[in-house]
Amino acid sequence: MLVKTFCAAVTGLEATTITIEVNISRGVMFHLSGMADTAVRESYDRIQVALPHVGFKVPVSNITVNLSPADIRKEGSSYDLPMAIGILAANGNLKTDNLKGYMMVGELGLDGKLKPIRAALPISILARKEHFKGLIVPRENAREAAVVNNLEVYGMNDLKEVIDFLNDPTTATPEFVDTRKEFYEQQYSFDLDYADVRGQENVKRALEVAAAGGHNIIMIGPPGSGKSMMAKRLPSILPPLSLAESLETTQIHSVAGKLGSGTSLISQRPFRSPHHTISQVGLCGGTANVQPGEVSLAHNGVLFLDELTEFSKQTLEVLRQPLEDRFITISRAKYTVQYPCSFMFVASTNPCPCGYYGDPTHTCVCTPGQIQRYMGKISGPLLDRIDIQCEISALSFDDISKSAPGEPSAAIRERVIAARAIQEERFKGIKGVHCNAQMGERMIHQFAEPDAKSLQLLRMGMERLKLSARAYNRILKVARTIADLDHSEQVESRHIAEAIGYRNLDRGDWAERGV
């Protein structure tokens, strides 16, 4: 008897319908075809042990299973459930009437329990697109999959529940998630707040400008000056995710297996902070199964590299293309996968090997040559993609004890949202541009051209501070954002002056200024 069940294969963020054809005939062999990897081939071993635990036996027959289309690689353990159901249906142990209406995925434990799988959300999106009546998933994946509207999603605990449901669909009720309610309720719930940060007003201002324009930023300062503390609070002042951004971000985390049990939607912008020992593959994605890397997991959020100069230079160099294109392409011999990675890049570093160059309370023991070699680990092309370079000093005891509590994140976020709204209106109709950081050279001259007085100030600043040519466009981008925060149509001299102050590493005398 020939029976068909349906599941899905996921490549990148795209899912493809897989038809599992099961035929039982005379014999005692098991045959599996359809470009299956090791995990899929091991499915039959798990099925053999699991079926007796739910009251069934594996047929002593010739079982042939074909995964169609055969030219798509099948990976992972999510094929266990549809293969087991196909074998039971082909053997006459359950009704086949309802099989064509449901897509199903899930890993089988040896006791017949269903274990969670990756990429339930992309599979759920596919099931609705292909007009399936419903989707059957492990219980832990039910809320994630139920985010998709107009699709019945059933979370099951074990194989027996699935069999009972397919024999009689009235035995279970679909999972319900009020997507919009849950999404908006959790948007503004942050554990960290800038109200906890005393002093460092100049650095908080730089982070506000960065958040308002989507600019990449690097903070340079001695150990203990609060670089990491302030970077970790950055998501609390960023504009909230839109529902479309949230869905895209959740898909990436779903494919990577990073969603917690019972999670529906990611409602806050991601904040990823990998250790400096991370590999190129870990940062940008890859491995044999082509999983998303940290740059993709930070999509629509923040990628924070603490102690930037401790990362290997080869690892840092692979960031150049994602920062420029806002997507990353991973190629393998038989297929290519593309992941989005539009994120704010935030970095911090000490100014020198000992960490105390320019610190008024500690003596730096490094020579100018050592400082130049240390900062030289950050290549020119990578530095060229960072709009804001901010120096930070450690606070004294008196500064910490006497400073009033800082401005709360909610107040800063209101200004950031207002500035972003101005930019959304400015770039309406321009594909791929939503904030000032994404402007190309032509748009910079169109939207950020300073007046004659401001242009003269920019000329003087660049000459006096020995700023490099690459700083010119960066200064204009940042000045445009400062003007937006100021609700000014024109980029004025005060905006240019502040923007010039954010180009510290471009100064020709970086390692020659007084220690």
N, C-alpha and C positions, 0 to 999 in steps of 0.2 A: 504493500500500500504506500502511495506517495503522498506526503503531507508537506505543506509550506508554512513556515513561520517567518516573522520579520523582526530585524533588529537594525543596527546602524554601525558604520565605521566612521571614525572621526579623524580627519587630516587637517592639522592646523585648527582653525575655528569652524571649518565646514564639515558637516555630516552627510553621509551618503547612505541611502537605504540598502540594506543587505538582505537578500532573500535566502533563507536556509531551507534547502530541499532535503527531506529525509525519506529514504525508501528502505523498506524492510522486505527481504526475500529469503529464500532458503540458503543456509550456510551458517558459518560461525565466525565470520570475519567482520572487522570494522574498517571502513574506508572513509577518509576525509580528504576532500579536495577543495581548492579555491584560494590558494596563496595564503595559507594560515601560518602564523608564527608559532613558536614553541608553546606559549601560554594557551593558545587556542587548541593546539593538538593535545594538550594535557587535559582539556575539558572532559573528554570521555572518561578519564580515570576518576575525576571528581564525581561525574554523573553516576558511574557504576557503584560507588560507595554511598552516594546520597540517596538514591532511589529507594533502597530497602528501609531507610530511616523514615520515609513518608508512606510506607505501605505498598511499594511496588517493586518489581524485579526488572532487571535489564533483560530484554528479549534475547534468548539464545538463538540468534538468527544472523543473517548477513545484513549488516546495517551500513548503508551508504549515505554520507552527509556531504552535500555540495553547498559551498558558500558563494552565492552569485551576486554581482558580477565577479568572475574569477580573476580579473586583471587588477583588482584593488587589493592591496595588502591588508590582511585582517590581523589586528594586534590586541592583546589584552585578554582579560577573563570575562568580559561582559557578554560573551557568546554562550556561556554555560547555560543560562536559563532558557533561551529560545531553542538551543539544541536538545536539552532535556525534555522540554514540552513537545518538540517535534518527534522525538523517539517514542514518547508515551502515546501521542496521537496516532502515529503510524502503526503502533501495536494495538490500537483500539482501546486504550485505557482512559481516554477522555474524548469529549465531543469535539469535532473539528469545525462546527458551524461558526464559532466566534473567532477563530484564529486569524482570519483575514482582516478583521477590524482593529486589531491591536498590535502595536509594536511593543517589544519587550526586551529588556536588558538586565543583566545581573550576574554576579559571581556566586557560585554555589559553594557553601562549606560542606565538609564531609557529612555533617549531620542534617543536611538539607536546608539549612538557614541561608538566607540571601544576604550577601555582603555588599557594601556600597561600591560603586564604580566611579570612574572619572567621566567628565564631559556629559553629565546628565542634561544640562541646559541646552547645549547645541543639538543633542538628540531630540529633546522635547520640541525645539523650534522646527526641526525637520519633520517630526511626526505631524505637527499641525499643517505644515506646508504640503505634505503628501496626503492630507485629508484622512488620516487614520482617526478612528473614533476615540481611541484612547492610547495611553502609554502605561506599561507596567514596569515599575522600578523597585529596587530595594527600599525599605521604609526610610532609611537615612537620606536617600536622594529625593524623597517625595516633595518636600517643600521647595527645593531647588528647581525641580522640573515643573512644579505647579505654577511658577511665575508666569508661564506662557498661557495667555487667555485662549478661550474657545477650544480647549483640549482637556479631556478627562484624564487625570493622572492618578494612578492607583499605587500606593505604597504597600508593599507586601513584606511580611516577615520571613516566610519560608516557601518552599516549593509546594507544599500541601495547600496553602492559601491560594496560590496561583491556579492550581488544578481545580479547586472548588469554584473559583471565580469564573474560569473559562467554561465550566460545566453549567454554572448558573450565575450570570453577572449581577444578580440582585444581592449576592452575599457580601458585597463590599461597596463602599461609597467613595467617590473621588475626593482627593485632597483639595482643600480650598485655601488659597492665600490671597488676602486683600493686599495686592501689590502696592498700590498707591499709599494706603494707610501706613503700612509698615515702612515703606521707603521714606516718607516724609517725617514720620515720628522719630527716626534714628539719625536724621541728617545733622543735627546740631548738638549731638551728645558727645562731648570730647572730655577725655581724662586730663589732658594737659591744656594750660591756658597761659597766655602771656601776662596775665595779672600776677603770676607767681614770679616773674622776672623783674628784679629790681635793677634800676640803672640801665646802661647799655642802650640808651635811646637812639643813638646814631645807627646801631646795628639793627634795631627793631624797625627803624625807618627804612633801611635798605631792604629788609625782608618784606616790608609792606609794598615797596615799589616793585620788587621782584614778583610778588603775588599778584599785584594789580596788572602787570603787563605780561605775565607768564615768562619772565626772564630767568635764565640760568644765573646762579650766583655762587661765588666762592668766598668763604670767610677765612682770613689769615690772622692768626693770633697765638699767643703762648698757651701752654697747657693750663687748664682750669679757668679759662676766660669765659666759658659758657657757650662755645660754638655748637656743641651737640645739643645742649639743652634748648637753645633757641631754634635750631633746625627741626627738632622733633615736634615743636609746637606750630610749625608752618601750616599743616593741614587745617588747623583751627581757624585760620584767617583766609583760606582759599574759598572761592565761590563754591556753593554746593553743586554736587553732581546733578546733571539732568537725568531724567529717566532713561533716555537713550544711551548716555555715557555709562550709567550704572549697569545697564544690561550688557553692554560690550565688555566692561570691566569684569563683570561676574562670569561671562563666558570664558575669558582668559584664565581666571582662577579656577573655574570648573574643569577646564582641560588639563590644568596643571595639578589637579587634585588638592588644591589649597583651601577649598571651602570647608568650613566646619560642618559637623553633623547637624542637620536641621536648619541650616542657613538658607534663606531665600535669595535676597538681593544684597549686594554690597552697596551701602548707602553713603559711605564716606570715601573721600579720595584716598587711594592707597599711599602708604608711606613705607618704602623699602630701603633697608639699610644693611647691605651685605658686608661681611667681614673682608678685610683687605687681602686675605688669602684666597679669595674666590678666583676661579679659573675663567678663561675666556668663554667656555661653554656655559658655565654657571651664570655668567653675566648676560650673555646674549642669546642663550638657548642652544639646543642641539641634542646631543646624545643619540643613541641608536633609534629611539622612539620619537625624536624631535619634539621635546617639551619646551614650553616657553621659559625664557630666562628672566633674570631680575628686571631687565629693561622693559619687558612686556608686562610683567606683574606690576610694574609701576605705572602702566598706561593710565592716563587721566589723573595721575597723582604726582608723587615726588619720589625721585631716586636720590638718596643721600649717601655719598661716599665720604665717610669720616676718615681723617688722616690720608688724604688723597695721595700724597707722595709715597705712602707705604705700599700702594698697589703696584703690581708689576707694570712696567711701561707697555709691554705687549697687550696686557689686559685693558689698559686705559685707551690704547689706540683703537680698539674695536668699537669704542663708543662714538667715534667721529661720524660714521655713516648713520647710525640711529638718531643721533642728535640733529643731523641735517635733514634726513628724509622723513623721520617720525614713523618709520616702519622698518622691520628687519626681515630679510629673506634668508632662509636656511635651506641650502641645497644638498640633496643626497643623490645617489646614483640613479634612482628610479623615480624620484619625485622632489618637488620643491614646495616649501611651506613658507607662508608669509604671515607674520604677526604684527599688529600695530604696536607702537611704543612711543606715543606722544606724552612726554612727561617733563616736569620741571627738574632740571639737574641742579642739585645743591651739593656743594663740597666744602670741606674744611681741611685746613692744614696748618701745621706749625710753620713759622717763617724761616726756620733754619734747623740744622740737625739737633742742636741743643734745645731749641724751642723758644729762646728768649731774646731773639734779635728785636731791637726796638722797645723792649719792655723796660720801663723806668725803674722797676724794683729789683730786677735781676741783671747780672752782667752776662752778656753773650760772649762765649769763648770761641765763636766760629770766625773764620777769615772770610773776606768777601768772595774768594774763590769757592770755598765750601758752600756758602749760601747760594751762589749762582748754580753750582752743580746740583744742590738739593732741589731748588725750585725748577731747575732744568729738566727734572723728571716729568714735569707737566709740559708737554710739547706745545709749540706755537699753534698748530692747527686746532688742538683741543682747547687751548686757552682762548682762541679766536671765537669759539662757540659759547663763551661765557660772557654775558653782558655786564654783570655787576661784580666788581672785585672790592671787597670790604675788609678793611683792617679793624681788628678788635683788640682791646687791651683788657687785662685783668683788673677787676675792681679791688680797691683797698678795703680794709675792714670798715673804715669810717663810711665809705661810699655805700657798702652793703647795709650797714646798721642804720644809717640815717635816711636812706632812700625810701620814698613812699612806694606802696605797691604799684605795679605797673598798670598801664591801660589794659582793660580786658580784651580778649580776642574778639568778642562780639562787636565791640565798637570799631576795631580795625577792620573787621570783615565787612561791615557796612560800607566803609569807604572803598574797599577793594571791589565789592560787587557793583557799586555805582560806577567806578572807573571801567570795569569790564563791560557794563551795559553800554557805555559810550563807544567802546571799541567794537562791540557786536554791531551796533548801528553803523559805524564807520565802514566796516568791512562786509556789510550785507551784500550778498550776491557774488562775493569773491570766494571761490572754492578753496578750501583748505586753510583759510586765514581767519582766525577768530580773535587774536590778541596781537599786541604790538610786537612781541618777540618773533612772530612769524612773518613779519613784513620783509619783502625782498627789497633790493636796492631801488627799484623804480617806485615802489610804494613809499619808501622812506622820503624820497624827494617830493612825492605828491602830498603826503600827510604830515611830515615832520620837518619841513623846510623852515629854518629859523629866519627871523628878520635880519636886516643888515647889522644892527647893534649886537644881536646874539651871535651872528656869524663872526664878527670881529672878536668877540669874547672867546669863541671856540678856537679861532686862529691863535690868539695870544696864549690860551691855556695849553694847546698842543705844543707850541714852540717852547714855552717856559718850562713845562713839565717833561719835555722830551718824549711826548706820547707817540706811539707808533701809528702808522697809517691805518692799521686795522681797527684802531680805537674810534675812528671818525663815525662810521655808521652805527657802532654800538652806542656811542654817546647820544646820537640823535634818536635812536630807538628809546633809550631810557628817558631822555628828556621829554619825548612825546608822552610817555606813561606818567611822568611827574606832572606834566601839564594836564593830563586827564584827571589825576587825583585833585588837581587845583581847579578843575572845571574850566580850563582855559582853552579857547579855540586855537590860539596861536602859541607856538613854542617861544617862550621869552627867555631873556638873559638869565634870570634866576633859576630857570629849569635847566638851562645849559650848565650853569655853574655847579649845581648839585650833581648833575650827571657826570661831569668831569671828575668830581671827587670820588666816583666809583670806579676809577680805572687805575688803581694803585700799582698793579703788577706790570702795567704797560710803561711805567715811568723808566726812563733810561738809567736813573740813578738808584734803582731798587736796592742793590747790594752795596751802595757807596754812601748812603745817608748815615748820619751819626748814630752810633750804637749807644 
